[in-house]
Amino acid sequence: MSAPQETEAAREMPAPGDAPRKLVNRPAPADRVFRVGSTGVGLFVLVLFGAIGFMLALSAVPTFRRYGWSFFTEHDWQPERDQVGMSEVLLGTFLVAFVALVVAFPLALTSALYISEYAPAKLRGALVAVVDLMAAVPSIVFGLWGLFMLAPYLQDVAHWIHQNLGFIPIFDVDTDPNAPLLELSKYTGSVFIAGVAVAMMAIPIACSVMREVFAQAPIGEREAALALGATRWGMVRTVVLPFGRGGIIGGTMLALGRALGETVAVLLIIQPIFDLKIKILEGGGITVSSLIANRFGEATSMQLSALLTAGLVLFVITVIINTIASVIVSRSRSGAATEI
């Protein structure tokens, strides 16, 4: 064997005491504690979530046995006359949420685009903090603000809409908009005013989700669009908005889930009336959450079962909407990664 071959063989043979040791993949104690703790918290949340659903479902059994499917078709809520139904309650809930989305969606979208694409770097952090803090403001504050600050102005807005668009059934009000003595009381406590107040609480949720997804748009595609001569708006329209389509849809649906379950603000503003109508400018209406808050204190055992059944319906609707929104948002974030 030649000298170079001997040298190469000596290099390949392990020296005495240099035998390969067995690698043990053992996490650090802090990692084990974190893993156990996070798993325990996740399981606790799932158990608590399931317990809430099970309790509501168990409490709804007497109501379904007594009223059956008429519980969903009856619009009146008079337990003393044995007339209980939530068709009007569900309609009012979706009308308030619809008004809230119509107001919140453009404001949330433009705010998210400004923060992520147009705001100066020094101002961006402050704007993000302000939007996040808006989500932490108690709902009763928005309710009082909507009742005492917004309502006097929104009554005039509702009258103007009725005056110009009253031929559309949803904007009709049971009064003459051109009468010499204007009945502003017809426009107070309406679904429209409650929806605008709820929109202020839905904007931060939708804006945060949209902004986070917009920020993940690939930098390479942004720079390529600008290098090809696109304006800032052209880059946003061709790169950021298509990339963030899932975030826009998911954030809007999460805001819808918040609007459907809002209680205190709606309870303070809207006039509880059980009347099956779609006139959002006219005073009066009811939602599931405000119904429960308004009737819970004086409810008998059978009435309490009916209220909990209404809560179960709202619980199921909210879970479905939030689940779909979470899936859409997670899929939108699993697309092309941001290039550095």
Secondary structure, DSSP 8 states (H G I E B T S, - for coil): --HHHHHHHHHHS--TT-----------HHHHHHHHHHHHHHHHHHHHHHHHHHHHHHHHHHHHHHHTTHHHH---EEGGGTEE--HHHHHHHHHHHHHHHHHHHHHHHHHHHIIIIIS-HHHHHHHHHHHHHHHHS-HHHHHHHIIIIIHHHHHHHHHHHHHHHTTSGGG--SS-TT-SS--GGGGTTBHHHHHHHHHHHHHHHHHHHHHHHHHTS-HHHHHHHHHTT--HHHHIIIIIHHHTHHHHHHHHHHHHHHHHH--HHHHHHS-B-------SSSB-B--HHHHHHHHSTT--HHHHHHHHHHHHHHHHHHHHHHHHHHHHHHHHHTSS----
